[in-house]
């Protein structure tokens, strides 16, 4: 059911986790193990959240820029919450959060002088073209950022096309 590569990665992670517990008392060991499980839960929750929000997969020409902006703002709030809970920002999940934050920041900076609520969703409108290009870029950067955790969690997106 799982590839040899993925199974070997899991084995290495398990061995690393067991090695990290050597010398810790029972309470510290249990806390460290719980942190790993919670990290998996948060990773899956983040992937599901992205997959459930249409700004990640909906056709640009049918998307409302104002709603995208609100969804991206909601994503920023979610990222702040997750960042406050993840203890190891050097972990796969921590790096994914940082990558998503960078993609969102670039999207916002790209559109900082555009009134998103006034964009006309028509081809040829320079503001819509800018919005559309920034959205495509953000989507691809977010998917690149979560690629490792999606693979690790064996998560298959339902709505987001895998070829993006």
C-alpha positions, -999 to +999 in steps of 0.1 A: +000+000+000+029+024+007+061+028-013+094+014-001+108+049+000+080+061+023+083+031+046+120+036+049+114+073+057+089+064+084+114+039+098+142+065+100+118+090+116+108+063+142+145+055+149+153+092+153+123+097+176+133+067+198+169+080+200+157+114+211+139+098+240+171+082+254+179+098+288+146+116+292+123+108+322+089+093+315+070+126+316+094+143+292+092+113+269+054+113+268+053+150+261+078+146+232+058+117+218+025+136+221+040+165+203+048+143+173+012+130+171-002+164+174+021+176+146+006+150+124-029+160+133-021+197+126-005+188+093-035+169+082-058+197+094-038+223+074-039+202+042-077+196+046-082+233+052-064+242+020-082+216+001-116+229+013-110+265+002-118+272-034-092+300-038-067+270-040-084+254-070-113+275-084-109+289-120-096+325-117-121+337-142-150+325-120-134+337-087-143+368-069-111+387-059-127+401-028-136+366-015-101+354-023-087+382-003-109+373+027-100+336+024-063+345+023-068+367+054-084+337+071-054+316+061-031+342+077-051+339+110-048+301+108-011+303+102-006+326+132-025+301+154-005+271+141+028+290+144+020+296+181+014+258+186+043+243+167+074+241+189+098+231+163+097+255+133+126+234+118+103+204+115+085+196+082+053+212+095+072+243+107+089+247+073+055+242+056+040+270+077+069+293+069+066+285+032+029+292+032+034+325+051+060+336+025+036+328-004+008+347+013+031+376+020+042+378-016+006+377-028-004+406-005+027+426-014+020+421-051-015+435-047-008+461-021-016+491-044-047+474-059-083+479-046-092+442-046-129+450-041-129+470-073-112+445-097-133+437-127-131+400-134-125+404-171-096+394-193-076+424-203-081+443-171-046+449-158-056+447-122-074+414-128-044+401-148-021+410-118-045+394-094-048+363-114-010+359-119-004+366-081-031+339-072-015+313-095+019+320-081+006+318-045-012+286-052+019+269-066+042+282-038+017+269-012+015+235-028+053+234-030+055+243+007+031+215+018+045+189-006+066+172+020+039+170+047+013+159+021+036+130+011+045+122+047+009+121+057-001+102+026-027+130+020-045+131-013-062+163-023-098+160-033-102+194-049-068+207-057-055+193-090-022+174-084-006+187-116-006+223-102 
